[in-house]
Amino acid sequence: MGKIGKGVNCSVSGCGNAAERSISKDQVTGSGLSVSGDRRVYLCHDHYKVWKKATKKDRELDRVRFK
């Protein structure tokens, strides 16, 4: 059982919602979210959607590069 299953909160400053996803801190740096954490960042549903929308172009380019 991981930290999300144990009930960790969102890592975005000012948010106290329960986290649903965990991603590396390196992936979050370009999205504009202010987060705290060492290596892993935990995001609630709303902030995950913000991150996903902000990094859509970069993630798409990464997928094309591996084909």
VOPAGU-2260 file (C-alpha; in pm, 1 decimal, decimal comma):
REM VOPAGU-2260
SITE   aa  ch    i         X         Y         Z
SITE  MET   A    0       0,0       0,0       0,0
SITE  GLY   A    1     144,9     334,6    -105,3
SITE  LYS   A    2     120,3     676,7      48,7
SITE  ILE   A    3    -188,7     768,7    -152,6
SITE  GLY   A    4    -370,9     468,5     -13,3
SITE  LYS   A    5    -272,2     577,7     335,0
SITE  GLY   A    6    -429,9     920,5     282,8
SITE  VAL   A    7    -154,0    1170,7     202,1
SITE  ASN   A    8    -267,2    1525,1     114,7
SITE  CYS   A    9    -196,0    1728,3    -196,5
SITE  SER   A   10     158,1    1876,4    -211,5
SITE  VAL   A   11      47,8    2207,1    -366,2
SITE  SER   A   12      83,0    2491,1    -117,9
SITE  GLY   A   13    -252,8    2599,3      19,3
SITE  CYS   A   14    -437,9    2281,2     -80,1
SITE  GLY   A   15    -556,3    2030,7     176,7
SITE  ASN   A   16    -743,2    1787,3     -47,7
SITE  ALA   A   17    -661,2    1418,2     -53,2
SITE  ALA   A   18    -406,2    1320,3    -317,9
SITE  GLU   A   19    -502,4    1093,9    -607,2
SITE  ARG   A   20    -181,7    1083,4    -813,0
SITE  SER   A   21     189,6    1090,0    -748,8
SITE  ILE   A   22     445,8    1213,9   -1001,0
SITE  SER   A   23     810,4    1311,6    -984,1
SITE  LYS   A   24     902,3    1664,3    -883,1
SITE  ASP   A   25    1094,9    1712,6   -1208,7
SITE  GLN   A   26     774,9    1672,4   -1409,7
SITE  VAL   A   27     593,6    1941,8   -1210,1
SITE  THR   A   28     856,5    2216,4   -1238,9
SITE  GLY   A   29     737,5    2350,1   -1577,2
SITE  SER   A   30     368,2    2358,5   -1494,8
SITE  GLY   A   31     358,6    2665,9   -1269,7
SITE  LEU   A   32     233,3    2483,9    -959,9
SITE  SER   A   33     412,5    2570,5    -635,2
SITE  VAL   A   34     475,0    2238,8    -463,0
SITE  SER   A   35     672,3    2112,1    -167,9
SITE  GLY   A   36     839,3    1774,4    -149,8
SITE  ASP   A   37    1167,4    1596,8    -202,4
SITE  ARG   A   38    1135,9    1360,8    -499,2
SITE  ARG   A   39     767,0    1271,9    -527,0
SITE  VAL   A   40     479,9    1518,8    -550,1
SITE  TYR   A   41     125,9    1420,1    -461,4
SITE  LEU   A   42    -158,9    1591,9    -647,1
SITE  CYS   A   43    -533,3    1603,0    -587,9
SITE  HIS   A   44    -775,0    1561,3    -877,5
SITE  ASP   A   45    -804,7    1935,3    -948,3
SITE  HIS   A   46    -431,0    2007,0    -945,5
SITE  TYR   A   47    -360,1    1694,9   -1153,0
SITE  LYS   A   48    -591,7    1833,0   -1421,4
SITE  VAL   A   49    -408,9    2168,7   -1408,5
SITE  TRP   A   50     -70,6    1993,6   -1440,3
SITE  LYS   A   51    -197,1    1772,6   -1720,9
SITE  LYS   A   52    -329,5    2067,6   -1920,4
SITE  ALA   A   53     -14,7    2278,2   -1864,9
SITE  THR   A   54     223,0    2003,2   -1978,2
SITE  LYS   A   55      19,3    1850,9   -2260,4
SITE  LYS   A   56     245,3    1979,5   -2539,1
SITE  ASP   A   57     566,6    1864,6   -2366,2
SITE  ARG   A   58     432,7    1518,9   -2290,5
SITE  GLU   A   59     312,5    1484,5   -2649,6
SITE  LEU   A   60     659,7    1569,1   -2780,5
SITE  ASP   A   61     815,0    1313,3   -2546,9
SITE  ARG   A   62     584,5    1041,6   -2676,3
SITE  VAL   A   63     666,4    1124,1   -3039,3
SITE  ARG   A   64    1038,2    1110,4   -2965,1
SITE  PHE   A   65    1015,9     748,0   -2847,5
SITE  LYS   A   66     828,0     614,9   -3152,0
